[in-house]
């Protein structure tokens, strides 16, 4: 943590290697900076998790509602039974 690194890049082609690029310097984070980054991202992580959970709950409710509605749908036998009962009532 907290170290500085220098990088150079060069291309390799069929005809050989190209020239090196200029040096690029990068510094790794120290322990304190790393924990601060985690704290800064915590609301984003919690919000994303809650949003995903809310989506799953809404999807489950929608699926259950569809299943419940399909089970309550009247069958042809129910219609025939209603017609039979109505016809018997009119004859009496």
N, C-alpha and C positions, 0 to 999 in steps of 0.2 A: 504493500500500500504506500502511496505517495512517491513512487519512483517515476523517473523520466526516461522515456525510451525514444530512440531515433530510428526512423525507417527510411529506406531507400528502395525504389522499385526499378526494375529494368525488364524490357520485353525480350522474349526469345522467339525468333522466327526461324524459317527454313535456312536462311543465310547466316544465322548466328545470333549473338546477343546484341542488344542495342545499348545505348548509354544509360547510366544510372540517372534517376530523377533527382531533384533536389531533396535535401533531408527534410523529413516531416517529424515534428516532435509531439509526443503525447505523454501526458502524466496520468498515472492511475490515481484513483480516489483514495483518500485517507479513510480510516475507520469512521471518523465523525461525519464526514461528507456522505458516506454510504448510508449511515443510519438516518441522516436528514432526508436523503432522497426517498427512502422507504416511508418515512413519515409524511412527506409531501404527496406520495402516491396513494397513501392509505384511503383517503376519501374516494378516490377513483376506483380502487379495488372493491371497497365496500358497496359503493353505488352500483357498480357493474354486477356484483353478486346479487344484490337485492333486486335489480332490474331483471336479471335472469330468473330468479326465483318467482317474481311476480308473473313473468311470462309463462312459466311452467304451471303455476296455479291457474291462471286464466285458461290455458290450453286444456288442463285437466277438467275444469268446470265445463268448458264447451263440449268436450268429448262425452262427459257424463250426461249432459243435457241432450245431446244427439242420440245417445244410446237409450235414454229414458223415453224420449219422444218416439223412437222407432218401436219400442216395446209396447207403448200405449196405443199405437196405431190400430185401428179396427181391422179385423180380418173379414174375409167374405162370409165366414160362418156367423159372425156377429150380425152382419147385415141380414142374412137369411133368417136368423133367429128373431130379429126385430120385426121383419115382415110377417113371419109366422104368427108372432104374438099379436100384431096389429090385426091380421086377418081373422084370427080366432075371436078377438074382442068385438069385431064388427058383426060377426055371425051370431053372437049370443044375444 
